[in-house]
Amino acid sequence: MDDVETRERKDAMRREALARRTSLGSAGRAAASAAIAEHVQASSWWSRARTLSAFVGVRDEPDTSALLRHALHNGKRVVVPRIASRNQLVFADITDVAQLQPSTFGLLEPPADRGGTPLVDAAVDLVLVPGLLFDRGGHRVGYGRGYYDRALQPLPPTDVLRVGLVFAACLQPVGESVPRGPNDVAVQHVVTEHGVHNVGH
């Protein structure tokens, strides 16, 4: 599959995933988000993590606010992303979810005065990764801007655990894969409201 075909197929998958998420309704997404948070908090890798990066779920994404509060309450160091330029995310420490502010693309981000570093310099044990769609190999379709892939690429592949959070409606069935390019970065686990899926690469 060439680059044009890959982009076209990913665009079609994005439209389908967005429609699936919308169809869950606000109550369905809230219940699923709560179940995802429970599965994450029950995992051994969450218990072991001392410093983690988490995306801040907005719009129809899984709501990660409960996870952020749980991590902070339990003394974990939490860094969250902020768009620093057209091509780069930086990750800044927060100590309270109330520090997040509305920003570009409808995101909630730490204010610029909290600084931030590239993810590779943030010394994290765990990264909670967003995605519109994941397959059973841990490959993802994001929003198409490549921010997270660029942030994840420099991380040591065996030292930092990458975990995708997604609604079950947006986890591809066994045997159906996501098209991927040379810069795409996979996760090691995918968590849905039905549980933790250990994925192979």
Backbone as CSV, one residue per row, in Angstrom:
resi,resn,N_x,N_y,N_z,CA_x,CA_y,CA_z,C_x,C_y,C_z
1,MET,0.850,-1.190,0.000,0.000,0.000,0.000,0.890,1.245,0.000
2,ASP,0.695,2.139,-0.976,1.550,3.323,-1.033,1.031,4.393,-0.070
3,ASP,1.779,5.513,0.027,1.448,6.555,1.001,0.063,7.138,0.775
4,VAL,-0.298,7.343,-0.496,-1.611,7.919,-0.800,-2.714,6.969,-0.363
5,GLU,-2.564,5.699,-0.673,-3.570,4.704,-0.274,-3.674,4.608,1.242
6,THR,-2.525,4.657,1.915,-2.521,4.598,3.373,-3.276,5.773,3.962
7,ARG,-3.004,6.987,3.459,-3.694,8.177,3.958,-5.196,8.083,3.710
8,GLU,-5.578,7.637,2.519,-6.996,7.553,2.184,-7.711,6.536,3.072
9,ARG,-7.056,5.403,3.321,-7.689,4.382,4.161,-7.796,4.871,5.606
10,LYS,-6.752,5.550,6.077,-6.812,6.088,7.442,-7.905,7.151,7.561
11,ASP,-8.052,7.997,6.542,-9.098,9.020,6.572,-10.478,8.373,6.673
12,ALA,-10.686,7.296,5.920,-11.971,6.593,5.978,-12.194,5.983,7.357
13,MET,-11.119,5.440,7.942,-11.221,4.853,9.285,-11.518,5.922,10.331
14,ARG,-10.922,7.103,10.164,-11.202,8.193,11.096,-12.688,8.553,11.076
15,ARG,-13.238,8.710,9.888,-14.656,9.062,9.781,-15.527,7.992,10.440
16,GLU,-15.191,6.731,10.216,-15.974,5.641,10.790,-15.856,5.629,12.312
17,ALA,-14.629,5.814,12.826,-14.418,5.797,14.271,-15.146,6.956,14.952
18,LEU,-15.091,8.131,14.336,-15.806,9.282,14.898,-17.306,9.008,14.971
19,ALA,-17.843,8.379,13.931,-19.271,8.060,13.924,-19.601,7.033,15.004
20,ARG,-18.717,6.054,15.190,-18.947,5.038,16.229,-18.961,5.687,17.609
21,ARG,-18.013,6.575,17.858,-17.943,7.240,19.159,-19.192,8.075,19.412
22,THR,-19.613,8.816,18.401,-20.797,9.658,18.547,-22.025,8.814,18.857
23,SER,-22.104,7.653,18.212,-23.286,6.804,18.375,-23.429,6.236,19.784
24,LEU,-22.348,6.264,20.574,-22.426,5.749,21.944,-23.277,6.647,22.832
25,GLY,-23.391,7.935,22.474,-24.130,8.886,23.298,-23.324,9.301,24.517
26,SER,-23.689,10.422,25.096,-22.909,10.949,26.214,-22.949,10.025,27.427
27,ALA,-24.110,9.440,27.717,-24.213,8.528,28.857,-23.392,7.263,28.628
28,GLY,-23.429,6.746,27.403,-22.650,5.555,27.088,-21.154,5.814,27.189
29,ARG,-20.720,6.981,26.700,-19.286,7.316,26.790,-18.858,7.515,28.241
30,ALA,-19.728,8.120,29.049,-19.388,8.332,30.455,-19.242,6.996,31.191
31,ALA,-20.159,6.080,30.951,-20.085,4.770,31.604,-18.861,3.997,31.143
32,ALA,-18.584,4.056,29.837,-17.414,3.359,29.311,-16.123,3.966,29.840
33,SER,-16.076,5.299,29.950,-14.881,5.968,30.480,-14.624,5.544,31.924
34,ALA,-15.686,5.441,32.709,-15.534,5.020,34.101,-14.992,3.593,34.177
35,ALA,-15.485,2.714,33.302,-15.008,1.331,33.290,-13.545,1.263,32.841
36,ILE,-13.170,2.056,31.843,-11.772,2.097,31.401,-10.881,2.515,32.565
37,ALA,-11.279,3.554,33.292,-10.487,4.029,34.430,-10.334,2.933,35.480
38,GLU,-11.385,2.187,35.743,-11.311,1.106,36.730,-10.331,0.022,36.291
39,HIS,-10.352,-0.337,35.016,-9.431,-1.368,34.526,-7.978,-0.886,34.606
40,VAL,-7.752,0.374,34.261,-6.397,0.922,34.344,-5.914,0.901,35.791
41,GLN,-6.742,1.383,36.709,-6.337,1.479,38.107,-6.118,0.105,38.740
42,ALA,-6.751,-0.928,38.209,-6.588,-2.282,38.754,-5.352,-2.995,38.221
43,SER,-4.672,-2.387,37.249,-3.535,-3.063,36.610,-2.263,-2.935,37.445
44,SER,-1.379,-3.909,37.286,-0.103,-3.871,37.999,0.793,-2.763,37.473
45,TRP,0.713,-2.477,36.165,1.582,-1.440,35.610,1.174,-0.043,36.071
46,TRP,-0.093,0.160,36.359,-0.520,1.448,36.918,0.015,1.581,38.352
47,SER,-0.077,0.520,39.106,0.424,0.561,40.484,1.920,0.832,40.528
48,ARG,2.657,0.253,39.587,4.117,0.408,39.582,4.565,1.787,39.105
49,ALA,3.785,2.419,38.258,4.211,3.675,37.640,4.376,4.768,38.694
50,ARG,5.509,5.460,38.633,5.753,6.589,39.526,5.561,7.923,38.800
51,THR,5.915,7.944,37.524,5.714,9.134,36.700,4.995,8.720,35.429
52,LEU,3.916,9.383,35.094,3.149,8.991,33.918,2.740,10.211,33.116
53,SER,2.542,9.954,31.845,1.966,10.947,30.946,0.573,10.479,30.569
54,ALA,-0.372,11.388,30.611,-1.738,11.058,30.237,-2.308,12.162,29.366
55,PHE,-3.025,11.761,28.320,-3.757,12.765,27.550,-4.985,13.184,28.356
56,VAL,-5.499,14.345,28.058,-6.697,14.856,28.724,-7.866,14.667,27.759
57,GLY,-8.737,13.723,28.065,-9.829,13.413,27.154,-10.807,14.571,27.018
58,VAL,-11.110,14.944,25.795,-12.068,16.022,25.523,-13.055,15.548,24.464
59,ARG,-14.114,16.327,24.303,-15.165,16.017,23.326,-15.649,14.573,23.531
60,ASP,-15.562,13.734,22.518,-16.098,12.376,22.620,-15.030,11.348,22.977
61,GLU,-13.843,11.774,23.402,-12.779,10.850,23.785,-13.078,10.224,25.149
62,PRO,-12.411,9.107,25.475,-12.516,8.608,26.853,-12.108,9.706,27.836
63,ASP,-12.903,9.879,28.864,-12.650,10.897,29.881,-11.557,10.381,30.815
64,THR,-10.438,11.065,30.868,-9.310,10.626,31.693,-9.207,11.398,33.012
65,SER,-10.173,12.257,33.304,-10.049,13.098,34.495,-9.977,12.272,35.777
66,ALA,-10.718,11.170,35.851,-10.664,10.316,37.050,-9.283,9.706,37.221
67,LEU,-8.654,9.325,36.119,-7.304,8.764,36.189,-6.298,9.822,36.633
68,LEU,-6.436,11.032,36.111,-5.528,12.099,36.519,-5.661,12.358,38.020
69,ARG,-6.888,12.445,38.508,-7.103,12.710,39.935,-6.579,11.548,40.790
70,HIS,-6.831,10.330,40.351,-6.372,9.156,41.106,-4.850,9.153,41.194
71,ALA,-4.193,9.424,40.076,-2.730,9.433,40.064,-2.181,10.504,41.002
72,LEU,-2.726,11.708,40.909,-2.234,12.797,41.754,-2.510,12.517,43.227
73,HIS,-3.679,11.986,43.538,-4.044,11.673,44.922,-3.105,10.631,45.519
74,ASN,-2.596,9.741,44.659,-1.723,8.663,45.131,-0.236,8.993,44.989
75,GLY,0.060,10.260,44.776,1.444,10.700,44.812,2.248,10.445,43.559
76,LYS,1.592,10.135,42.468,2.314,9.945,41.219,2.610,11.310,40.595
77,ARG,3.717,11.384,39.896,4.008,12.589,39.114,3.283,12.456,37.782
78,VAL,2.572,13.508,37.384,1.757,13.474,36.169,2.191,14.597,35.234
79,VAL,2.459,14.231,33.983,2.737,15.234,32.959,1.698,15.083,31.854
80,VAL,1.243,16.205,31.344,0.219,16.197,30.298,0.693,17.047,29.120
81,PRO,0.183,16.758,27.925,0.704,17.418,26.731,0.154,18.816,26.513
82,ARG,0.993,19.608,25.867,0.609,20.933,25.395,1.213,21.130,24.016
83,ILE,0.438,21.665,23.073,0.967,21.931,21.739,1.873,23.157,21.826
84,ALA,3.166,22.932,21.574,4.142,24.014,21.695,4.433,24.673,20.360
85,SER,4.233,23.932,19.283,4.470,24.466,17.950,3.613,23.672,16.985
86,ARG,3.733,23.997,15.718,2.923,23.309,14.708,3.243,21.822,14.639
87,ASN,4.445,21.431,15.074,4.877,20.047,14.917,5.196,19.330,16.220
88,GLN,5.085,19.992,17.360,5.612,19.384,18.583,4.691,19.536,19.775
89,LEU,4.608,18.442,20.544,4.017,18.470,21.872,5.136,18.603,22.893
90,VAL,4.879,19.371,23.946,5.722,19.304,25.138,4.835,18.826,26.280
91,PHE,5.472,18.318,27.332,4.738,17.704,28.432,5.106,18.414,29.725
92,ALA,4.075,18.929,30.410,4.285,19.742,31.602,3.665,19.073,32.826
93,ASP,4.316,19.252,33.962,3.805,18.724,35.224,2.545,19.467,35.648
94,ILE,1.599,18.719,36.193,0.462,19.337,36.868,0.344,18.732,38.254
95,THR,-0.225,19.479,39.154,-0.478,18.986,40.503,-1.966,18.987,40.832
96,ASP,-2.773,19.513,39.894,-4.224,19.581,40.080,-4.854,19.721,38.698
97,VAL,-5.940,18.994,38.460,-6.589,19.082,37.153,-7.167,20.475,36.906
98,ALA,-7.371,21.232,37.976,-7.890,22.596,37.825,-6.895,23.513,37.127
99,GLN,-5.640,23.082,37.001,-4.633,23.882,36.313,-4.787,23.840,34.794
100,LEU,-5.575,22.917,34.275,-5.755,22.786,32.834,-6.661,23.887,32.307
101,GLN,-6.327,24.383,31.117,-7.062,25.495,30.521,-7.461,25.166,29.080
102,PRO,-8.591,25.704,28.599,-8.975,25.497,27.195,-7.909,26.050,26.254
103,SER,-7.692,25.308,25.159,-6.635,25.698,24.224,-7.027,25.319,22.802
104,THR,-6.024,25.221,21.930,-6.225,24.915,20.512,-6.961,23.590,20.331
105,PHE,-7.781,23.517,19.264,-8.519,22.304,18.888,-9.484,21.843,19.984
106,GLY,-9.875,22.745,20.902,-10.780,22.362,21.962,-10.132,21.537,23.056
107,LEU,-8.803,21.545,23.110,-8.081,20.756,24.096,-8.065,21.451,25.449
108,LEU,-7.757,20.664,26.489,-7.442,21.199,27.811,-5.960,20.959,28.044
109,GLU,-5.229,22.029,28.317,-3.779,21.933,28.419,-3.271,22.708,29.628
110,PRO,-2.065,22.369,30.103,-1.439,23.221,31.118,-1.053,24.552,30.492
111,PRO,-1.093,25.634,31.251,-0.723,26.929,30.686,0.753,26.967,30.320
112,ALA,1.086,27.847,29.385,2.469,27.928,28.890,3.458,28.241,29.994
113,ASP,3.015,28.958,31.025,3.968,29.324,32.072,4.380,28.148,32.952
114,ARG,3.771,26.976,32.736,4.214,25.778,33.446,5.357,25.084,32.707
115,GLY,5.749,25.652,31.576,6.883,25.090,30.849,6.532,23.791,30.155
116,GLY,7.487,22.884,30.106,7.280,21.594,29.451,8.525,21.147,28.719
117,THR,8.637,19.850,28.539,9.776,19.257,27.839,9.266,18.238,26.834
118,PRO,10.088,17.838,25.866,9.716,16.699,25.036,9.479,15.467,25.920
119,LEU,8.629,14.576,25.481,8.268,13.415,26.284,9.491,12.593,26.661
120,VAL,10.443,12.473,25.753,11.629,11.662,26.020,12.438,12.213,27.196
121,ASP,12.285,13.501,27.486,13.024,14.117,28.595,12.213,14.196,29.883
122,ALA,10.994,13.679,29.868,10.114,13.805,31.025,10.264,12.665,32.032
123,ALA,11.087,11.669,31.698,11.393,10.559,32.613,10.132,9.826,33.082
124,VAL,9.278,9.471,32.133,8.031,8.778,32.480,8.219,7.266,32.449
125,ASP,7.396,6.574,33.247,7.347,5.107,33.235,6.233,4.595,32.329
126,LEU,5.207,5.425,32.167,3.964,5.006,31.521,3.398,6.163,30.707
127,VAL,2.909,5.841,29.503,2.245,6.837,28.666,0.855,6.314,28.303
128,LEU,-0.170,7.067,28.649,-1.530,6.761,28.209,-1.757,7.487,26.895
129,VAL,-2.005,6.712,25.840,-1.985,7.229,24.476,-3.411,7.313,23.926
130,PRO,-3.773,8.455,23.349,-5.097,8.573,22.732,-5.103,7.954,21.330
131,GLY,-6.285,7.708,20.830,-6.408,7.239,19.454,-7.872,7.149,19.071
132,LEU,-8.152,7.405,17.811,-9.517,7.217,17.330,-9.842,5.740,17.177
133,LEU,-8.817,4.961,16.861,-9.004,3.554,16.523,-7.708,2.817,16.830
134,PHE,-7.814,1.617,17.384,-6.655,0.747,17.596,-6.950,-0.617,16.999
135,ASP,-5.891,-1.310,16.572,-6.082,-2.708,16.167,-5.457,-3.622,17.216
136,ARG,-5.556,-4.940,16.989,-5.104,-5.901,17.994,-3.586,-6.038,18.018
137,GLY,-2.903,-5.339,17.138,-1.449,-5.286,17.178,-0.930,-4.055,17.890
138,GLY,-1.845,-3.232,18.408,-1.445,-2.033,19.124,-1.212,-0.825,18.240
139,HIS,-1.516,-0.946,16.954,-1.346,0.184,16.036,-2.608,1.046,16.071
140,ARG,-2.406,2.340,15.849,-3.494,3.288,16.072,-3.711,4.202,14.879
141,VAL,-4.910,4.731,14.828,-5.227,5.841,13.933,-5.557,7.020,14.828
142,GLY,-4.798,8.105,14.693,-5.069,9.319,15.458,-5.822,10.314,14.605
143,TYR,-5.647,11.577,14.914,-6.361,12.617,14.183,-5.636,13.048,12.910
144,GLY,-4.462,12.474,12.665,-3.788,12.726,11.394,-2.719,13.794,11.431
145,ARG,-2.475,14.369,12.592,-1.463,15.436,12.665,-0.097,14.915,13.091
146,GLY,-0.041,13.698,13.624,1.238,13.063,13.942,1.897,13.508,15.230
147,TYR,1.191,14.305,16.044,1.806,14.826,17.270,2.297,13.695,18.183
148,TYR,1.428,12.723,18.438,1.802,11.678,19.391,2.871,10.754,18.835
149,ASP,2.806,10.418,17.571,3.856,9.563,16.998,5.220,10.229,17.127
150,ARG,5.284,11.523,16.854,6.569,12.227,16.995,7.030,12.254,18.446
151,ALA,6.085,12.383,19.378,6.461,12.392,20.802,6.939,11.020,21.269
152,LEU,6.316,9.967,20.746,6.624,8.610,21.203,7.886,8.026,20.581
153,GLN,8.207,8.432,19.370,9.310,7.796,18.639,10.627,7.737,19.403
154,PRO,11.053,8.816,20.096,12.364,8.750,20.755,12.399,7.917,22.043
155,LEU,11.239,7.471,22.536,11.218,6.755,23.808,11.890,5.387,23.683
156,PRO,12.650,4.967,24.698,13.208,3.609,24.689,12.076,2.589,24.640
157,PRO,12.056,1.690,23.677,10.894,0.821,23.484,10.623,-0.134,24.634
158,THR,11.638,-0.478,25.420,11.426,-1.440,26.501,11.334,-0.785,27.877
159,ASP,11.655,0.493,27.975,11.705,1.149,29.286,10.436,1.907,29.641
160,VAL,9.647,2.275,28.655,8.435,3.077,28.884,7.242,2.316,28.321
161,LEU,6.270,2.051,29.162,5.080,1.314,28.726,4.104,2.264,28.051
162,ARG,3.635,1.876,26.873,2.676,2.662,26.106,1.332,1.932,26.111
163,VAL,0.291,2.630,26.577,-1.028,2.021,26.733,-2.069,2.893,26.032
164,GLY,-2.806,2.309,25.113,-3.863,3.027,24.419,-5.188,2.900,25.148
165,LEU,-5.935,3.988,25.198,-7.274,3.984,25.788,-8.281,4.285,24.690
166,VAL,-9.287,3.429,24.561,-10.250,3.605,23.476,-11.536,2.875,23.831
167,PHE,-12.646,3.350,23.323,-13.903,2.631,23.514,-13.884,1.342,22.698
168,ALA,-14.548,0.308,23.203,-14.542,-0.992,22.535,-15.067,-0.904,21.105
169,ALA,-15.975,0.018,20.840,-16.510,0.182,19.486,-15.428,0.587,18.495
170,CYS,-14.315,1.107,19.013,-13.231,1.587,18.147,-11.983,0.728,18.270
171,LEU,-12.140,-0.491,18.763,-11.064,-1.481,18.736,-11.367,-2.451,17.609
172,GLN,-10.467,-2.525,16.645,-10.705,-3.352,15.471,-10.857,-4.832,15.839
173,PRO,-11.733,-5.568,15.157,-11.855,-7.009,15.394,-10.549,-7.739,15.064
174,VAL,-10.394,-8.903,15.620,-9.223,-9.732,15.323,-9.125,-9.939,13.816
175,GLY,-7.951,-9.740,13.268,-7.727,-9.945,11.836,-7.869,-8.696,11.003
176,GLU,-8.402,-7.609,11.594,-8.538,-6.350,10.855,-7.509,-5.358,11.384
177,SER,-6.551,-5.014,10.546,-5.433,-4.185,10.996,-5.560,-2.752,10.503
178,VAL,-4.847,-1.883,11.192,-4.769,-0.478,10.827,-3.588,-0.297,9.874
179,PRO,-3.754,0.422,8.768,-2.604,0.687,7.896,-1.590,1.544,8.648
180,ARG,-0.328,1.255,8.465,0.681,1.994,9.215,1.832,2.414,8.327
181,GLY,2.397,3.536,8.691,3.540,4.070,7.984,4.810,3.914,8.799
182,PRO,5.935,4.330,8.253,7.219,4.131,8.922,7.361,4.914,10.219
183,ASN,6.568,5.968,10.413,6.696,6.794,11.614,5.661,6.467,12.685
184,ASP,4.792,5.496,12.421,3.758,5.147,13.385,4.353,4.339,14.546
185,VAL,3.895,4.605,15.749,4.389,3.933,16.948,3.237,3.178,17.598
186,ALA,3.453,1.890,17.881,2.412,1.050,18.472,2.467,1.110,19.994
187,VAL,1.374,0.673,20.624,1.304,0.545,22.077,1.426,-0.927,22.458
188,GLN,1.704,-1.180,23.745,1.823,-2.565,24.217,0.522,-3.123,24.784
189,HIS,-0.345,-2.240,25.255,-1.657,-2.647,25.765,-2.705,-1.680,25.228
190,VAL,-3.922,-2.194,25.068,-5.075,-1.346,24.757,-6.136,-1.626,25.808
191,VAL,-6.673,-0.569,26.407,-7.700,-0.721,27.434,-9.017,-0.176,26.893
192,THR,-10.048,-1.008,26.953,-11.412,-0.595,26.631,-12.270,-0.794,27.874
193,GLU,-13.549,-0.496,27.775,-14.448,-0.716,28.903,-14.604,-2.192,29.247
194,HIS,-14.155,-3.066,28.328,-14.261,-4.510,28.579,-13.021,-5.098,29.225
195,GLY,-11.946,-4.329,29.313,-10.754,-4.844,29.968,-9.471,-4.446,29.275
196,VAL,-8.372,-5.036,29.747,-7.044,-4.754,29.216,-6.704,-5.804,28.170
197,HIS,-6.323,-5.342,26.997,-5.936,-6.238,25.907,-4.413,-6.149,25.722
198,ASN,-3.738,-7.265,25.942,-2.303,-7.317,25.666,-2.143,-7.565,24.186
199,VAL,-1.410,-6.696,23.523,-1.355,-6.773,22.069,0.037,-7.177,21.621
200,GLY,0.111,-7.831,20.469,1.387,-8.265,19.923,1.778,-7.420,18.754
201,HIS,3.077,-7.344,18.472,3.590,-6.519,17.382,4.293,-7.432,16.374
